[in-house]
């Protein structure tokens, strides 16, 4: 056994600690100075952009390319002086102009060394969509307060969430506008390589990445099994977190995406996944997972796109000889079609183990579906507000997407939050977990209604205190009832309550009270003559 160092042990000697403290202080001072340099660059670039834009304003030409020439020219000048590409310089000029015009307080904070350039980029990227000047200034002050005491990554997440809460334009309209920008692009890299970039709805993008990771893990496992069967020792590999029992699952509809979580003003809902597609849901502070069967037909769901005609016939309508048998007109641009086709291929295609072999990988990789976690306020789910949902705490999605996913969910979780602080108070699942089902089956054995012995195969798990009325999905509130008695309890004035020992108390519409104790079990007790086992104090229950 390796001896652990004592709590007061130091990793470095005293002289090294002194030297390291000095170096850390130099790094801090240099970081502050670097922030000031960045602020100066921003002001210089903004001044250049201002002069170029004045020239653009004086231009008599209405052609956008000609009007942009002053900006392009000065960008090339700076690029030549700094050994940089002029497109990069032009982007920097535009960002500097936006920062000085819309986020002056951020530039001041950078100049004083209170934040870093990465903080400034977080403010720019998340706040640029806020159009109202007063709203944006108030938002900026709150974000800068957070940025001065937190990392750029955390600041970005906080700023994005706060920006969503102050947006005057509904998420549905903004998502529809943003969806028109979807497309595919390629950027050349060194050594004959290239980078393929796809702009897609966030649910689809993360779903694609998730599915690829799952398929890669399955291929690796299949190859390891093949090596083992050939007498080779398979290489060990860490468990893929996306394939463990703690995976949070949501299968997106590739034309949308979505899940349910709670906010300070309401509770959150989420579902139990279908185990056939892998992964079991795990609750998180922001919500739990939904697992739904995906509709992988982005290219066919054109009615959901902003440019679609609302009365266009679907291929199924035409095939069935519907009243409107006119050809479907695809209103999408080539870039939009390219993005949709890419999503369809990546989300539905089945890979092979060996690229040179046409044989499909064993294990049904084509059946592996993407899983993402999505949270949405309950009021958005009900259609009462237009607040956006969130994709695993990363980026917002439109409420229509979340509602469509929720409609296909086989079961939901609920998260109860403090109405003021928003902290999670309790999490329970509408659909019992696998462990709860096993326990209830062993405990109940058959229908628990008075006098009924219907087998569990004909029973349903009932919330004694109805879930819709606040009943929790706990063992103390669940019991098996056959379909007949479950319906009777739900649709009539019969009521059921459960006591601490599992006894059910039925109250009829006429006021009759009936108590149903847990079914007795046959117990085989140890032999009383065995000294090791001891002497039983009670006789066997048979």
N, C-alpha and C positions, 0 to 999 in steps of 0.2 A: 504493500500500500504506500503510495507516495505521500510524503509529509507536506501538508499545506503550509504556506507561510503564515506567520503570526499576523494578527490584524495591524500591528504597528510596524511591520516590515516595510522598507522602502524599496522601490524598483531601482532607484538611482542613489548614488552617494551624495553627500552633502554638497560637495563642490559642483557636481553635475546638476543638482537641483538649482543652485544659484545661477549657473550658466543658462539653464533652460528657462528660468524665470526672465532673465534678461532678453533671451531670444524671443520669447513669447511677447514681451512688451514691445520689442522692435517690430514684430509682425503686426501687432495691433496698431502701432503708430503708422507703419507703412500702409496698412489697409485704409486707415482714415485719410492719409495723404492721397492714396490711389483714388478714393471716392471723390476727393476734391478735383483731381485731374480729370476724372470722367465728367464731372459737372462742368468743368471748363470746356471740354470737348463738345458737350451737348450745347452749350451756349454759342460756341463758335459755329457749329454746324447749323444751328437754328438761324443764326445771322446770315449765313450763306444762303440758306433756303428762303429766307425772307426776301433777299435781293432778287433771287431767281424767280420767285413767285410774283414780285412786282413787275418783272419783265414779261412774265406770262400774262398778267392782267393787261398790260399795254398792247399785247399782240392782237392784231386785227383778224388773224386767221381763226376759223371755227373748227379746223381739223385738230383733233386731240393730239395727234403725233407731232404736229408742228408747234402746238402750244407747249408741249413738254420739252422741246429742244433746249431751252435755257437751263432747265434742271439737269438734263442729260449732259450738257456741255460742261457745267461746273462740276458735276460728279466725276466726269472723266479727268478733269484737271486735278482734282484732289486725289483721285486714284493713281494718277501718274506720279504725283508728289509723294505718295505714301506706299507705293508698290502694292496697291490693292485693286480688286476688280471694281469697275465703275458701278455695276449693279449693286454690289455690297455697299458702296458709298452712298448710292442713291437711297437705299433702304435706311441707312443710318441718318441721312439728312431728313427723311420723312419722319422717322421716330423722334429725332431731336426737335423738329418743329412741333410735333404733337405734344411732346413733354412740356415744352416751354409755354405753349398756348393753352393746354388743358390741365396740366399737372405741374403748375409752377411751384407749389409747395413741396412736391417731391424733389424737384431739382434743387430747391433750397436745402432740404434735408440731406441730400447727397453732397452738396457743397460743404455743409458743416460737418460731414463725416458721421452723421447719425445713422445713415443707412448705406448699403452697398449698391453697386450697379445692378446686381441681381435682384435686389429689392425693387429698384426703379423699374426694371423690366416686368416684374410681377404686377406692379401698379399699372403700368401701361397696357399690358396684355389683358388684364381683367377689367379695367375701368374704361377702356376706349369705347365700349358699346353703350355707355351711359350718356345719353344725348343732352339731358337737361343740365345746364351749367351749375345751378345751385345744388341740385342733388349730387352731382359729381364732386363738387367741392366738399360737401359734408361727408360723403363717402370716403374721399381721399384723406381727410383729417383722421377719421377713425382707423383707416388702414395703416396710416403712417405711425400712429400710436402703437399699433401692434408690431409693425416692422422694426421699430426701434428696440424691441425686446425679444424678437423671435427670428427664426431662420427664414430665408427666402421661400423655401418650400411650404412651410406652415403659413407664412404670410399670403402666399398665392392662393392656397386653399381657402383661407379665411376671407380674402378679398373677393374671390369668385362667389362664395356663398352670400356674402353681404351684397354684392352687386346684383345678384338674383333677387334679393329681397326688396331692393329699391327701384327695380326697373319699372317704369311706368307702362311700357308696352308688354302685353301678355306673352307668355312663353310660346303659346301656339303660333302666334304671328311671327315671332322672331325665329322659331325653329323652321317654319315654312320658308322664310326668306333665306335662312342660312342653307337649307337643303338644296336650294337652287345652285349653290356654289360647289356641289359635289363633283368630283372628277378624278382622273388618274393622271399622274405625271411621272416622268423618269428623269433622274439626275445622274449624269455620268460620274463615275468614280475612277480611281486609279486601277491599274493592272487588269483592264478589260472587264471591270465590274460596273454595275449601275444600281441605283437605288430607286425602287418602285414605291411611289407614294400615292395613297388613295384617301381622298376626303369623303367621309361617309358619316351618317348619323352615329353618335357615340356608341349606341348599343350594338350596332352591327360591327363597328371596328373592334371593340373589345371582345365581342363574340367570336370574330374571326381569329383574333389572337389566342383566345382561350381554346378554341377547337384545334388549332394547329398545335398548341402545346400538348393537348390531350392525345392527339394522334401521334405526335412524336414520342410521347411516353409509351403508348401502346406498341409502336414499332420497336422501340428499344427493348421492351419486355418480351416481345415475340422473338426478336433476334437472340436475346439472352437465353430464352428457352430452347431455341434451336441449337445454340452452342452447347448447352448442357446435354441435350439428347445425343450430340455427336461425341460426347466424352470430354468436352472442354468445360472448364470452370467458368461460368458466366461472371462477368464483371459486376461487382456490387455498385448500386447507384442509390442515391438518396431518394426517399419517397417524394413523388411529385405532389406538392401541396394541393394541386387541382384535382388529384385523384384520391385524396384521403377522405376519411369520414367527416372531417371538419370543413370540407369544401362548401362554399355557399353557392347555390345553384339557381340560375335563371336561364332558361333557354329562350333566346330572343326570337321574335318574329323579325325576319330580316328586313321587313318593310317598316319596322318600328322598333320597339323595345321597351321594357319597363319593369318596378316593384314597390312594395309598399312599406312605408316606415312611418314613424310618428314624429310629430313636431310638438312644440309646447302647447299648441292649441288642440291637439287631438291625439288619437291613438293610431298605431301603425299596424298594418296587416301584411301577412306574407304566407307563402304556401309551403306544403310539404312536397319534396320532389319525387318524381317517378324514379324508383331505384334502377329501372332498366337502362337509364342513360348515365348512371354513375353519379356519385357524390351525394352526401346527405347535408341538409341545411344546418347552418349554425347561426344563432342569433348574434347580432352585433349591436353596439349602442345606437347605431343609426337605423337599425331595422333588421329584418330577416329576409330570407330569400324566397323568390317565387320560382317554381319550376313548371314550365308549360311546354306543350308540344309546339315546335316552331312552325310557322308558315314561312317557308323559305322562298317565297315568290315575290321578291321586290319588284322584279321587272313586270310582274303581272298585276301588281297593286297600284296601278297608275291613278286610281281614283283618289289616293291619298297624297299625291304630289300636287304642289301648288299650281302647276301648269296644266293639270288634267281637266278635262271636261267632266262636269258632274253627271251628265246624262249619257256618258259613253257606255256602249254595251261591252260586256265581258265576253271572252272566247266561249265560256260555257253557255251564255245566253244565245250566242249565234249558233253554236252546235245544237242546241235544243230547239232551234227554230223559234226563238222568242219574237215578240212583237217588233222589236227594233233589231233588225238583222243587218244593219249597215256595218261596213268594215270598221274595225277599231282604228282610230287615228292616234298614233304615238306622238305626243306633244313634247317629248323630252329632247333635249339637245344631245349631240353625240357624246359630249363629256359626261352628261348624266347617265346615258345608256351604258357607257363604258364603266362607270362606277357601279351601276346596278348589276351588270353582267359579272364583274369581278367579285362582287359580294355573293352572287348566286353560286359561282364556281367554287369559291373558297369555303362557303358554308355547306355545300351539298356534295362536292366531289369526294370520291374515296381514293386515297393514295395507295401506293404499293410499297412493299419493303424494298424491292430492288428496282431502280428506275429502268433497267434494261429488261425487266420481266413484266409481262402483262398480267400476271396472276395477282389477284386481289389479296391484300394482306389478311391472314386469318384473324378472326375475332370481330369482324363486322365493323371496320373503321368507318364505313359510310354511315353507320348508325350513331356514331358519336356526335352529339350535338353540342353546340356552344353553350357555355354557362356564364352569365354575368349577374351581378347583384345590383338591384335597382330599388330605390326608396322613393316613396311618394306620399305627401300628406293626404290624410283621409278625405278632407274637403275637396281636394283636387280629384281624388278617386270618384267622389260622388258628383263631380261636375259643378260644384258650387263656387269654386275659385279657379283661376287660370294660372296658379302658381306651378312652377315647373317641378318635375321629379329630379332625382339625382342618380347618377350611375356610380355606385360603389364609392361615394364620396369624392369622385374625380371631376365629373362634369355634369351639367344639367341636361335633361332630355325633356321633350314636350309632354304635356299631360295626356294627350290622346294616345300616345304610344304606351304609356304606363297603364292606362285604363284598358286598352286592348289586351295587354298581357295579363292583367288581373282577371279579365273576364274568362280566360282560359285556365286559370289556376285551379288545380284540384283541391286545394286546401289553403288556409291562411293562418298566419301567426298574428298575434296582437302584441303591441308594445305600449304599455301605459307610462306616460311621462308626467312629470311635475308641470302643472299649467303655467308656472312662473319661470322657474329655472330651466325647464326643459330637460332635466336629468331623467334617466330611465329609472322608473320605480319597480316595474314588474314586466316580465315577458312570459307569455304563454302561447301555446299553439292551438288553433282550432282543431286541427287533425292531430290525434295522439301520436306520439313518437312510437317507433318500433319497440322500444323497451317498455313503454306503457302498455302497448297492446299485448305483449307477452305476459306481463304481470296480470293484467285484467283477465286474460284467457285462463291463466292458472288459478286465479282467485274465484272467478264467477262460475266457470265450468259450463253453464247453460244460461238461458234467459232467467233474469232475476224477478220477473213479474210473479205475483202470487199464484202458486200452483202450476206454473209453466216450466217445462223441461226441454224446450226447443234447443237443439244443439247450437253451438257457436257459429257453425257454418250458415245458419239461418238468422243470425242475430246482427244487430248494429250496436255500435258504442254510443250511448246516450249521455249528453250533458244533463245531469239531474237538474241543476239550475241552468236554464238555457243560456247558451253562449251569447245569443243576441241580447239577453238581459244582463250581461256582465258575468256570467258563470265562467269560471276558469277551467282550463284543460288540465286538471290535476287528478291524481288517483282518487282523491277524496270527493270528486264530483263526477266521476265516470262509472258507468256500469253497462253491462250487456242487456239489451232488450231485443226480443224478436221483432220482426217488422210489424206484426199485428199490434203488439203492446206498445212499441215505440210510436206508432201512428196514433194509438189511442191516447197516450200520454201527451203527445204534441198537439193534437187537434181537438181535444176535449178538456174538461175541467179537472181531470185527474192530475195530481201533482206527486212528485217524488223528491225526497230529500235523503241525504246520506249522512249517517252518524259516523263518529270517529272510528268505530270498529268495523266499518263497512256495511253495517246493517242499513237496509233501505226502508224508509217509511213512506208508504203509499197512503194518500188521502183521496177518497172517491168524491165525486160530485155531490153525493148525499151526506158527506161528512164522516164516512167510515174510515177508521185508521187501521192500517195493516202493516205490521213490521215483518220484513223478510230478512232473516239472519243469513250470514254467509253459508253456502252449502258445506256440510261437514265432509271431512276427508278421512279415509281409512289410513291410520298411522300404524306402522310396525315399530313398536317401542323396543328398546334394548331388553335383553333377558335380565330379570332382576337378580339372578344368581351370579351374574358376571360381576366380580368386584370392581373391575375397571369401569363398567358402565354405570354402576350404582343401582339403587332400587327406585323404580318409578313411584311417584307419590300418588298418581291417579291411575285408575284402570283404563285400559284401551277404550276408545270411543266406538266399540262395536260389540 
